[in-house]
Amino acid sequence: MPTLLDVTDFGVLPGHDIDAAPGVRAVLGAACAVDGPVVLRFPPGEYHLWPEGAQRRELYVSNTVGDDPRHRVKTIAVLAEAADDLVIAGEGARLVLHGLQTTFAVVDSRRVRVEGLEFDFAVPTVVDATVVDAGVEAGRPFRVIRVPEATLFSVEGASIRWHGETLGSGEVAWEGRDALEYTQIHDPSGRWTRRGPNPLFEGVRSIRPVGEHEIRIDYDQGGEPADLGLVYEMRLTTRDHPGALVLDSSEVTLSGLRFRYLHGFGVVAQTSRDVTVEGCEFQTPPGSGRYTAGFADFVQFSGCSGRAVVSDCLFDGPHDDPINVHGTYLRVTGQPDRRTLELEYPHPETAGFPQFSPGEQVEVVDRGTLQPIATATVEQVRQPSGSAHDLPLRTIVVTVDAELPDDLTGWTAVENVTRTPAVHIARNVFRNVPTRGVLVTTRRPVVIEDNRFERTGMAGIYVSCDADEWWESGPVRDLTIRGNEFVEPGGPAIFLDPRNTRSDPGRAVHSGVVVTDNRFVLDGVPALDAKSTRGIRFRNNGIVRHGRSTPDVVLRSCSDVGVELDGAEPNDPQ
């Protein structure tokens, strides 16, 4: 029988404004110290967690702030570390975070399940400003914007200062002015979200509050604003924390969680094995006037292995991609001898964590063609630890078991092909997404089935592979896309787009892609746009078109293609 622990036994009481962080820290420490299975329970109710009493760890996380020393220490509200056979259960429990924090982290653990909890922030770090009135008075245009009750601000002359809470140190958690650094636009009635310009603070004459949560902005000149009802979602751009983290762990399940807001970079599973996200809801609280549930991505798997599963989830209102599965290419910067490579993290937002272990297989690729040059097995490696800055954070030196070709410096990259997961993404709903629904680059089997993609700003499913910009590896070898519904995507519904600069149909980057039994509702975009892919099978798909006409399938430098289009031919510009 498992050991049962209750947070209330450690002085954590629901329904109180007092800081629950010290008690949560104590009960998690006790749970992780038990030898044997543990169930840790949060009774129903609301709990407030402030950063002063939270755990802190120096951690380096993919796609966040890289090795920026200002943000190396992460504040974590709920930390399970070195735990085995742990269940954290909290159906009906709502955890409200204050300041800037990671909601929870599972680090160096095995067989952990987190279920039933709801996570939110007292003051979200995105400002959702809805235009509730607009017109022209005395020859000058004006808007009235409404912000949610949770948003804090002050009007200072002809400017607005947005800010977080005042912490125990006396400092505010965060602050910025006017349009902040990034905006996307949401239409609640049309149920779409797009990246775009922010006109709210252009040519401002005056700003004044006209209600507790409403602000009037008058302009020097211009016509009547035509954006009544639209929501401008504004934020800063520094991803200083992962929203949640599964790090160096295995057999971790996140089940029935409700993420009302995630600051930073979503739920990141990094260098972990067999991670499942099931029945989770990524959506703001109903009736809150908020529309943004995530500062960036919702779920990301980086350098994982085993199986990555995402099923039966609702993804509504991110500021980037809901699901992204990838590895990381490292640039070859030196070659001391035929068996040793000097490598570096080239992208400023990804660095500081280990990439290799002895016995794992690596592949060297040509960055221009993304074609493999050589494979070998790691024998020795000198690399960052992922949890400290006592070693260089951007460079890795790896020694392999076989001689490699000469002169690999500069034009090649290396991927760890052992740390690549099989993927199953099923029965999810994607809505109010400004970007792509699913990004996936892994050579192991991938099945994406029975999902609904509603008006994504770009492709519904995007398959890249890139050793030049984001450095997200690698090729797909076995990808099945079946039984999905794509409703009015802003780009190709399915986009196979490796970022190779030199293509040869005889040497494709991707292969083994089956697209079958899907339904496409399209306006001016193809159902499938594929580049440098071998072995595409496109069959038994239903396509409904309205608006602009375009080819159903576009192929570029592809080979061995089988496309069934009810008598129509795919378009191949090459």
C-alpha positions as CSV (number, residue, x, y, z in Angstrom):
1,M,0.0,0.0,0.0
2,P,1.2,3.5,-0.8
3,T,2.0,6.0,2.0
4,L,-0.7,8.7,2.1
5,L,0.3,12.3,2.7
6,D,-2.0,15.3,2.9
7,V,-0.8,18.9,2.5
8,T,-3.0,20.0,5.3
9,D,-0.9,17.9,7.7
10,F,2.0,20.3,6.9
11,G,0.1,23.5,7.7
12,V,-1.2,24.1,4.1
13,L,-4.8,25.2,4.3
14,P,-7.1,25.8,1.3
15,G,-9.1,28.9,1.1
16,H,-6.6,31.2,2.8
17,D,-4.5,34.0,1.3
18,I,-1.5,33.0,3.4
19,D,1.6,31.7,1.4
20,A,1.3,27.9,1.0
21,A,4.7,27.6,-0.5
22,P,6.7,26.7,2.7
23,G,4.2,23.9,3.5
24,V,4.1,22.6,0.0
25,R,7.9,22.5,0.0
26,A,7.9,20.6,3.3
27,V,5.3,18.0,2.2
28,L,7.1,17.4,-1.1
29,G,10.4,16.9,0.7
30,A,8.7,14.3,2.9
31,A,7.1,12.6,0.0
32,C,10.3,12.3,-2.0
33,A,12.1,10.9,1.1
34,V,9.7,7.9,1.5
35,D,11.0,4.6,0.5
36,G,8.1,3.2,-1.6
37,P,5.0,4.4,-3.3
38,V,3.5,7.7,-2.1
39,V,0.2,9.5,-2.8
40,L,0.3,13.2,-1.9
41,R,-3.1,14.9,-1.8
42,F,-4.2,18.5,-2.2
43,P,-7.8,18.7,-0.8
44,P,-10.2,20.8,-2.9
45,G,-9.9,24.6,-2.5
46,E,-7.6,27.4,-3.5
47,Y,-3.9,27.7,-2.5
48,H,-1.7,30.7,-3.0
49,L,2.0,30.2,-3.7
50,W,4.5,33.1,-3.5
51,P,8.1,32.9,-4.8
52,E,9.7,33.8,-1.5
53,G,9.0,30.4,0.0
54,A,9.4,28.4,-3.2
55,Q,12.2,26.1,-4.3
56,R,15.0,27.4,-6.5
57,R,17.3,25.5,-8.8
58,E,19.9,26.5,-11.4
59,L,18.5,24.8,-14.5
60,Y,19.0,25.2,-18.3
61,V,15.9,24.6,-20.4
62,S,15.5,24.3,-24.2
63,N,13.9,27.3,-26.1
64,T,13.9,29.6,-23.1
65,V,16.8,32.0,-22.2
66,G,19.7,29.7,-23.0
67,D,22.7,30.4,-20.8
68,D,21.8,34.0,-19.9
69,P,23.2,34.3,-16.4
70,R,20.4,36.7,-15.3
71,H,17.9,33.9,-15.5
72,R,19.9,30.8,-14.7
73,V,18.0,30.2,-11.4
74,K,14.4,29.0,-11.8
75,T,11.7,29.5,-9.1
76,I,9.5,26.4,-8.8
77,A,6.2,26.3,-6.9
78,V,5.8,22.5,-6.7
79,L,9.0,20.5,-7.1
80,A,9.3,16.7,-7.1
81,E,13.0,15.8,-7.2
82,A,14.6,12.4,-7.0
83,A,11.2,10.8,-6.5
84,D,10.1,7.3,-7.4
85,D,6.5,6.0,-7.5
86,L,4.9,9.3,-6.5
87,V,1.3,10.5,-7.2
88,I,0.4,14.1,-6.7
89,A,-3.4,14.3,-6.7
90,G,-5.6,17.3,-6.4
91,E,-9.0,17.1,-8.0
92,G,-10.8,20.3,-7.1
93,A,-7.6,22.0,-5.9
94,R,-6.6,25.3,-7.5
95,L,-3.0,26.5,-7.2
96,V,-2.6,30.3,-7.8
97,L,1.0,31.4,-8.4
98,H,2.3,34.9,-7.6
99,G,5.2,36.6,-9.3
100,L,7.3,34.7,-11.9
101,Q,7.5,30.9,-11.3
102,T,7.4,27.5,-12.9
103,T,4.2,25.8,-11.8
104,F,5.7,22.4,-11.1
105,A,8.8,20.4,-12.0
106,V,9.5,16.7,-12.0
107,V,13.3,16.3,-11.9
108,D,15.5,13.2,-11.8
109,S,12.4,11.0,-11.0
110,R,10.8,7.8,-12.0
111,R,7.1,6.8,-12.2
112,V,5.5,10.1,-11.2
113,R,1.9,11.0,-11.9
114,V,0.4,14.5,-11.4
115,E,-3.3,14.6,-11.7
116,G,-6.4,16.8,-11.2
117,L,-4.8,20.1,-10.2
118,E,-5.6,23.5,-11.6
119,F,-2.8,26.1,-12.1
120,D,-3.3,29.8,-12.6
121,F,-1.4,33.1,-12.0
122,A,-2.8,35.9,-9.8
123,V,-1.4,38.4,-12.4
124,P,-0.8,36.8,-15.8
125,T,2.2,38.2,-17.7
126,V,0.1,38.8,-20.9
127,V,-2.2,41.7,-21.1
128,D,-5.5,40.9,-22.9
129,A,-6.9,44.3,-24.0
130,T,-10.4,44.2,-25.6
131,V,-11.6,47.1,-27.7
132,V,-15.1,47.7,-26.2
133,D,-15.8,51.1,-27.8
134,A,-14.4,53.1,-30.7
135,G,-15.4,56.1,-32.7
136,V,-14.6,59.7,-33.6
137,E,-15.2,62.7,-31.4
138,A,-14.4,66.4,-32.3
139,G,-12.6,65.1,-35.3
140,R,-10.3,62.7,-33.5
141,P,-10.5,58.9,-33.1
142,F,-10.6,57.1,-29.8
143,R,-10.8,53.7,-28.4
144,V,-11.9,52.3,-25.0
145,I,-10.1,49.1,-24.0
146,R,-11.1,46.8,-21.2
147,V,-8.6,44.6,-19.4
148,P,-9.2,41.7,-17.1
149,E,-9.6,42.1,-13.4
150,A,-6.3,40.3,-12.8
151,T,-4.3,42.8,-14.9
152,L,-2.5,45.5,-12.9
153,F,-1.7,48.9,-14.5
154,S,-1.3,52.6,-13.9
155,V,-1.9,55.5,-16.3
156,E,1.1,57.8,-16.4
157,G,0.5,60.8,-18.6
158,A,0.0,59.5,-22.2
159,S,1.3,56.1,-21.3
160,I,0.2,52.9,-19.5
161,R,2.5,51.0,-17.2
162,W,1.6,47.4,-16.9
163,H,3.1,45.5,-14.0
164,G,3.0,42.4,-11.8
165,E,2.5,42.2,-8.1
166,T,4.8,43.8,-5.4
167,L,6.9,41.0,-3.9
168,G,8.3,40.8,-0.4
169,S,11.5,42.5,-1.6
170,G,9.4,45.6,-2.4
171,E,10.0,45.1,-6.2
172,V,7.4,44.4,-8.7
173,A,7.5,41.0,-10.4
174,W,7.6,42.5,-13.9
175,E,6.7,45.7,-15.7
176,G,6.5,47.2,-19.2
177,R,4.8,50.0,-21.1
178,D,2.0,50.4,-23.7
179,A,2.2,47.7,-26.4
180,L,5.0,45.9,-24.5
181,E,7.3,43.9,-26.9
182,Y,5.0,41.5,-28.8
183,T,1.3,41.4,-29.8
184,Q,-1.1,39.0,-31.3
185,I,-4.7,39.7,-32.2
186,H,-7.7,37.6,-31.2
187,D,-11.2,37.7,-32.6
188,P,-13.6,36.1,-30.0
189,S,-16.5,36.1,-32.4
190,G,-14.6,34.7,-35.4
191,R,-12.6,32.4,-33.1
192,W,-9.2,33.1,-34.6
193,T,-5.9,34.5,-33.4
194,R,-3.1,35.9,-35.6
195,R,0.2,37.7,-35.2
196,G,-0.1,41.3,-36.3
197,P,0.6,45.0,-35.6
198,N,-0.7,46.8,-32.6
199,P,-2.3,50.2,-33.3
200,L,-3.5,50.9,-29.8
201,F,-0.6,53.1,-28.9
202,E,0.2,54.8,-32.2
203,G,-0.3,58.6,-32.4
204,V,-1.7,58.8,-28.8
205,R,-3.0,62.2,-27.7
206,S,-4.1,61.2,-24.2
207,I,-4.9,58.2,-22.0
208,R,-7.3,58.2,-19.0
209,P,-9.1,55.5,-17.0
210,V,-12.9,55.6,-17.5
211,G,-13.7,52.7,-15.2
212,E,-11.9,50.3,-12.8
213,H,-10.8,48.1,-15.7
214,E,-11.4,50.4,-18.7
215,I,-9.1,52.9,-20.3
216,R,-9.9,55.5,-23.0
217,I,-7.2,56.3,-25.5
218,D,-7.6,59.4,-27.7
219,Y,-5.5,59.9,-30.9
220,D,-4.2,62.9,-32.7
221,Q,-5.5,62.0,-36.1
222,G,-6.9,59.2,-38.2
223,G,-10.2,57.6,-39.2
224,E,-12.6,55.7,-37.0
225,P,-11.0,52.5,-35.6
226,A,-12.3,49.3,-37.3
227,D,-11.3,46.9,-34.6
228,L,-14.3,46.9,-32.2
229,G,-14.4,43.6,-30.4
230,L,-10.9,42.5,-31.1
231,V,-8.5,41.6,-28.3
232,Y,-4.8,42.7,-28.4
233,E,-2.8,40.2,-26.5
234,M,0.5,42.0,-25.4
235,R,3.5,40.7,-23.6
236,L,7.3,40.9,-23.1
237,T,9.4,38.4,-24.9
238,T,11.9,36.9,-22.3
239,R,11.1,33.3,-21.6
240,D,12.7,33.3,-18.2
241,H,11.0,30.1,-16.8
242,P,9.5,27.0,-18.2
243,G,5.8,26.9,-17.5
244,A,6.2,23.4,-16.1
245,L,9.2,21.0,-16.4
246,V,9.8,17.3,-16.7
247,L,13.6,16.9,-16.6
248,D,15.8,13.8,-16.7
249,S,12.9,11.7,-15.6
250,S,11.0,8.6,-16.9
251,E,7.4,7.3,-16.9
252,V,5.8,10.6,-16.0
253,T,2.1,11.2,-16.6
254,L,0.3,14.5,-16.4
255,S,-3.4,13.7,-16.3
256,G,-6.5,15.9,-16.0
257,L,-4.6,19.1,-15.3
258,R,-6.1,22.5,-16.0
259,F,-3.6,25.1,-17.0
260,R,-5.4,28.5,-16.9
261,Y,-2.1,30.3,-17.5
262,L,1.5,29.3,-18.0
263,H,4.2,31.9,-17.8
264,G,7.4,31.4,-19.8
265,F,7.6,28.4,-22.1
266,G,4.9,25.9,-21.5
267,V,5.2,22.3,-20.2
268,V,8.7,21.2,-21.3
269,A,9.7,17.6,-21.2
270,Q,13.5,17.6,-21.6
271,T,15.9,14.6,-21.9
272,S,13.2,12.4,-20.4
273,R,11.7,9.1,-21.3
274,D,8.1,7.9,-21.7
275,V,6.1,11.1,-20.9
276,T,2.3,11.3,-21.3
277,V,0.1,14.4,-21.3
278,E,-3.6,13.2,-21.2
279,G,-6.9,14.8,-20.6
280,C,-5.4,18.2,-19.8
281,E,-7.0,21.6,-20.5
282,F,-5.0,24.6,-21.6
283,Q,-7.6,27.4,-21.4
284,T,-8.2,30.6,-19.4
285,P,-10.9,30.6,-16.7
286,P,-14.4,31.1,-18.2
287,G,-15.8,34.6,-17.7
288,S,-12.5,36.0,-16.7
289,G,-12.1,38.3,-19.7
290,R,-8.8,36.6,-20.3
291,Y,-8.0,34.9,-23.6
292,T,-4.3,34.0,-23.4
293,A,-3.5,30.7,-21.6
294,G,0.2,30.5,-22.4
295,F,3.1,33.0,-22.8
296,A,4.6,30.8,-25.6
297,D,4.2,27.1,-26.5
298,F,2.0,24.8,-24.5
299,V,3.8,21.4,-24.6
300,Q,7.3,20.7,-25.8
301,F,9.4,17.5,-25.9
302,S,13.1,18.3,-26.4
303,G,15.7,15.5,-26.6
304,C,13.3,12.9,-25.3
305,S,13.2,9.1,-25.8
306,G,10.8,6.2,-25.4
307,R,7.2,7.4,-26.1
308,A,5.8,11.0,-26.1
309,V,2.0,10.9,-25.9
310,V,-0.4,13.8,-26.0
311,S,-4.1,12.7,-26.0
312,D,-7.6,14.1,-25.3
313,C,-6.4,17.6,-24.5
314,L,-7.8,21.1,-25.3
315,F,-5.3,23.7,-26.5
316,D,-6.9,27.1,-26.5
317,G,-5.0,30.4,-26.6
318,P,-1.2,30.0,-26.7
319,H,1.3,32.6,-27.9
320,D,3.2,30.0,-29.9
321,D,2.9,26.3,-30.9
322,P,0.7,24.0,-28.8
323,I,2.9,20.9,-29.3
324,N,6.5,20.8,-30.5
325,V,8.6,17.6,-30.6
326,H,12.2,17.9,-31.6
327,G,15.9,17.2,-30.9
328,T,18.7,19.7,-31.1
329,Y,21.4,20.0,-33.7
330,L,24.8,21.1,-32.5
331,R,27.1,23.0,-34.9
332,V,30.6,21.4,-35.5
333,T,33.1,24.1,-34.7
334,G,36.3,22.1,-34.5
335,Q,37.9,18.7,-35.1
336,P,41.0,18.1,-33.1
337,D,41.4,14.6,-34.6
338,R,39.4,12.0,-36.7
339,R,37.4,10.8,-33.6
340,T,36.8,14.0,-31.7
341,L,34.4,16.9,-32.5
342,E,34.0,20.2,-30.8
343,L,30.4,21.3,-30.8
344,E,28.3,24.3,-29.8
345,Y,24.8,25.4,-29.2
346,P,24.2,28.0,-31.9
347,H,20.8,29.4,-30.9
348,P,20.8,31.9,-28.0
349,E,17.6,30.4,-26.5
350,T,19.0,26.9,-26.1
351,A,22.1,26.0,-24.2
352,G,23.5,24.7,-21.0
353,F,22.2,21.1,-20.8
354,P,23.9,17.8,-21.7
355,Q,23.3,16.2,-25.0
356,F,25.1,12.9,-24.9
357,S,26.0,9.8,-22.8
358,P,28.5,7.1,-23.6
359,G,26.9,4.4,-25.8
360,E,24.5,6.7,-27.6
361,Q,24.5,7.0,-31.3
362,V,25.2,10.3,-33.1
363,E,24.7,11.3,-36.7
364,V,26.7,14.0,-38.6
365,V,24.8,15.8,-41.3
366,D,25.5,18.3,-44.0
367,R,23.8,21.5,-42.9
368,G,22.9,22.5,-46.5
369,T,21.4,19.2,-47.6
370,L,20.5,17.8,-44.1
371,Q,21.8,14.4,-45.5
372,P,23.8,12.1,-43.1
373,I,27.6,12.0,-43.6
374,A,28.6,9.6,-40.8
375,T,27.2,7.8,-37.7
376,A,29.2,6.7,-34.7
377,T,28.8,5.8,-31.0
378,V,29.8,8.1,-28.2
379,E,32.7,7.0,-26.1
380,Q,33.6,10.1,-24.1
381,V,32.0,13.5,-23.7
382,R,32.8,16.8,-21.9
383,Q,29.6,18.9,-21.6
384,P,27.5,21.1,-19.3
385,S,25.7,19.3,-16.5
386,G,22.3,21.1,-17.1
387,S,22.1,22.2,-13.5
388,A,25.3,24.2,-12.9
389,H,27.6,26.7,-14.6
390,D,30.9,25.2,-13.5
391,L,31.5,24.0,-17.1
392,P,31.2,25.9,-20.4
393,L,27.5,26.2,-21.2
394,R,27.6,26.5,-25.0
395,T,30.3,24.0,-25.9
396,I,30.6,20.2,-25.9
397,V,33.5,18.0,-26.9
398,V,32.6,14.4,-27.9
399,T,34.8,11.5,-28.8
400,V,33.3,8.6,-30.8
401,D,34.3,5.0,-31.5
402,A,35.1,5.4,-35.2
403,E,37.1,7.7,-37.4
404,L,35.1,10.5,-39.1
405,P,35.7,12.3,-42.3
406,D,38.1,15.2,-42.2
407,D,37.2,18.9,-42.5
408,L,33.8,18.7,-40.8
409,T,34.1,22.2,-39.2
410,G,31.6,24.8,-40.0
411,W,29.4,23.1,-42.6
412,T,28.1,20.1,-40.5
413,A,25.9,19.5,-37.5
414,V,25.5,16.6,-35.1
415,E,22.3,15.0,-33.7
416,N,21.9,12.5,-30.9
417,V,19.7,9.9,-32.7
418,T,19.3,7.8,-29.6
419,R,17.3,10.5,-27.9
420,T,14.4,10.5,-30.3
421,P,10.9,9.5,-29.2
422,A,8.1,7.6,-30.8
423,V,5.1,10.0,-30.8
424,H,1.3,9.6,-30.5
425,I,-0.9,12.7,-30.7
426,A,-4.6,11.8,-30.6
427,R,-8.1,13.3,-30.0
428,N,-6.9,16.8,-29.1
429,V,-8.6,20.1,-30.1
430,F,-6.5,23.1,-31.2
431,R,-8.1,26.5,-31.3
432,N,-7.2,30.2,-31.2
433,V,-3.7,29.3,-32.2
434,P,-1.6,32.0,-34.0
435,T,1.0,29.6,-35.3
436,R,1.1,25.9,-36.1
437,G,-0.9,23.2,-34.2
438,V,1.8,20.4,-34.0
439,L,5.5,20.6,-34.9
440,V,7.2,17.2,-35.0
441,T,10.7,16.1,-36.1
442,T,11.7,12.6,-35.0
443,R,12.8,9.6,-36.9
444,R,10.8,7.1,-34.8
445,P,7.2,6.3,-35.6
446,V,4.7,9.1,-35.3
447,V,0.9,8.8,-35.4
448,I,-1.2,12.0,-35.4
449,E,-4.9,10.9,-35.4
450,D,-8.4,12.1,-34.7
451,N,-7.5,15.7,-33.8
452,R,-9.4,18.9,-34.7
453,F,-7.4,21.9,-35.8
454,E,-9.5,25.0,-35.9
455,R,-8.3,28.0,-37.9
456,T,-4.6,27.8,-36.9
457,G,-2.7,30.9,-38.0
458,M,-0.3,28.8,-40.0
459,A,-0.1,25.1,-40.8
460,G,-2.1,22.6,-38.7
461,I,0.8,20.1,-38.8
462,Y,4.4,21.3,-39.5
463,V,7.4,19.0,-40.1
464,S,10.6,20.9,-40.4
465,C,14.2,19.9,-39.6
466,D,16.6,22.8,-39.4
467,A,20.3,23.2,-38.9
468,D,20.5,26.9,-39.6
469,E,17.8,28.9,-37.6
470,W,16.2,27.1,-34.6
471,W,18.5,24.1,-35.0
472,E,15.6,21.7,-34.2
473,S,16.4,18.2,-35.5
474,G,15.7,15.8,-37.2
475,P,14.1,13.9,-40.2
476,V,10.8,12.0,-40.1
477,R,10.9,8.4,-41.3
478,D,7.5,7.0,-40.4
479,L,4.7,9.5,-40.0
480,T,1.0,8.7,-40.2
481,I,-1.6,11.5,-40.2
482,R,-5.1,10.0,-40.2
483,G,-8.7,10.9,-39.2
484,N,-8.0,14.5,-38.4
485,E,-10.1,17.6,-39.2
486,F,-8.4,20.7,-40.5
487,V,-10.8,23.8,-40.5
488,E,-9.6,26.8,-42.4
489,P,-5.9,26.9,-41.5
490,G,-3.9,30.0,-42.4
491,G,-1.2,28.0,-44.2
492,P,-1.0,24.5,-45.7
493,A,-2.9,22.2,-43.5
494,I,0.0,19.8,-43.5
495,F,3.4,21.4,-44.3
496,L,6.5,19.2,-44.8
497,D,9.2,21.8,-45.0
498,P,12.8,20.8,-44.1
499,R,15.0,23.8,-44.2
500,N,17.7,22.4,-46.5
501,T,19.1,24.9,-48.9
502,R,20.1,22.3,-51.5
503,S,17.5,19.7,-52.6
504,D,17.8,16.5,-54.6
505,P,14.6,14.4,-55.2
506,G,16.8,11.3,-55.1
507,R,18.1,12.2,-51.6
508,A,15.0,13.4,-49.6
509,V,15.2,14.6,-46.0
510,H,11.9,13.1,-44.9
511,S,10.3,9.8,-45.9
512,G,7.4,7.4,-45.1
513,V,4.6,9.9,-44.8
514,V,1.0,8.6,-45.0
515,V,-1.9,11.1,-45.0
516,T,-5.3,9.3,-45.0
517,D,-8.9,9.6,-44.0
518,N,-8.6,13.3,-43.0
519,R,-11.2,16.0,-43.6
520,F,-9.9,19.4,-44.9
521,V,-12.0,22.6,-45.0
522,L,-9.8,25.1,-46.9
523,D,-9.7,28.6,-48.2
524,G,-6.8,29.4,-50.5
525,V,-4.2,27.0,-49.0
526,P,-3.3,23.4,-50.0
527,A,-4.1,20.3,-47.9
528,L,-0.5,19.2,-48.3
529,D,2.6,21.1,-49.2
530,A,5.7,18.9,-49.2
531,K,9.3,19.5,-49.9
532,S,12.2,17.0,-50.1
533,T,10.1,14.0,-49.0
534,R,10.1,10.5,-50.3
535,G,7.3,8.0,-50.1
536,I,4.3,10.2,-49.6
537,R,0.9,8.4,-49.7
538,F,-2.1,10.8,-49.8
539,R,-5.4,8.9,-50.0
540,N,-9.1,8.8,-48.9
541,N,-9.1,12.4,-47.8
542,G,-12.1,14.7,-48.1
543,I,-11.4,18.2,-49.2
544,V,-14.0,21.0,-49.0
545,R,-13.1,24.4,-50.6
546,H,-14.5,27.9,-50.3
547,G,-13.0,31.3,-51.2
548,R,-9.8,31.3,-53.1
549,S,-8.8,28.3,-55.2
550,T,-5.4,26.6,-55.0
551,P,-4.0,23.2,-55.7
552,D,-4.9,20.5,-53.2
553,V,-1.3,19.1,-53.0
554,V,1.9,20.9,-53.8
555,L,5.1,18.9,-54.2
556,R,8.7,20.2,-54.3
557,S,11.7,17.9,-54.9
558,C,9.7,14.9,-53.8
559,S,9.9,11.3,-55.1
560,D,7.9,8.0,-55.0
561,V,4.7,9.9,-54.4
562,G,1.2,8.3,-54.5
563,V,-1.6,10.9,-54.4
564,E,-5.3,10.2,-54.9
565,L,-7.3,13.4,-55.6
566,D,-10.5,12.1,-57.2
567,G,-9.0,12.5,-60.7
568,A,-7.1,15.7,-60.1
569,E,-3.3,15.8,-60.4
570,P,-1.0,17.2,-57.6
571,N,0.8,20.4,-58.5
572,D,4.6,20.1,-58.7
573,P,6.2,23.4,-59.5
574,Q,9.5,21.6,-60.0
